[in-house]
Amino acid sequence: MTGPPPPPPPPRAPRHAAAIDLPPNALPDLELGRRFIAQCPVPGLAIQCGVTGSHDYGFSSADSDLDLKGLFLAPTRKLLGLHRPPETFDRLVDFEATECDLTLTELGKGLQLLVNGNGNLLERLLSKFQLYPGPELLQLQALARASVSRRCARHYQGFFKGMCREHEKAERPRAKTLLYAYRVALTGIHLLRTGELIADLRILAPQLGYPDALELIKIKAEGAEKGAVSPEVDARHRAAWPALEAELSDALARSPLPEEAANEADCEAWLVELRCARL
């Protein structure tokens, strides 16, 4: 008879690299973001909007665009009529010399995605850069943290593989897509292990044993948003992909998180109360 299978390998031990003097991450212009949304024909009230992308991930460059992702509340009366309002609103334009990339999701659809483990919704709600602070944001963030489950693994595993494919198909290897692959994998690994969302690669990379990514952050932050890297740098960082994929799978296998969100009823009750209050 054969014995039980061996336990999965332990998490990767942190590796230490020579200190790298990283340039400061450029702070997003939140006032510009508010002005931009105010002139957009949003089909409802923009109730939450966070800055995501390279500003939130810790590797913005001087020409980085402003990634605005959030939620809007459709008028309750519109939901009761024959023609339901759209569930998403998108705009990608240059505004005051800055490229603004806006995606807003109707609140009901957004909360459905959240309880189903959608990492995009989780990250926009918990971004450290928020355009509309207030009690409703704090309530949404509490719901987001309580919704974290093993379902989130699908998002991070799929996003990681997608970034790897995008990088491989590009004519020139770019620092940005290499960094996105690191960021999404390490955010997913940490989330599945601890239930805590961290999006900043400057924190994740040394903490989880990938300090070499800091060198790549420096290249990106001091260069251009779509700047290329040398074949040697590209090969060195692509070599980390198998380990990142394996650690994502291991983090899911050993995750202490619940199988699914435990607060779906709370999300629904909060949404109904808000819609009634805004009728």
Protein Blocks (a to p, Z undefined) as FASTA:
>chain_A
ZZddddddddddddddddddddddddddfklmmmmmmmpccebddfbdcdehjllnopac
fklccdddddddddfklmmmmbdcdfbdcddddeehiacddddddfklmmmmmmnopakl
mmmmmpcbdfbgcjklmmmmmmmmmmgcfklmmmmmmmmmmmmmmmmmpmbdcfklmmmm
mmmmmmmmmmmmnopacfbfklmmmmnopaklmmmmmmmmmmcfklccdfklmmmmmmmm
mmmmmmmmmmmmmpcbdfbdcklmmmmmmmmmmmmmmZZ
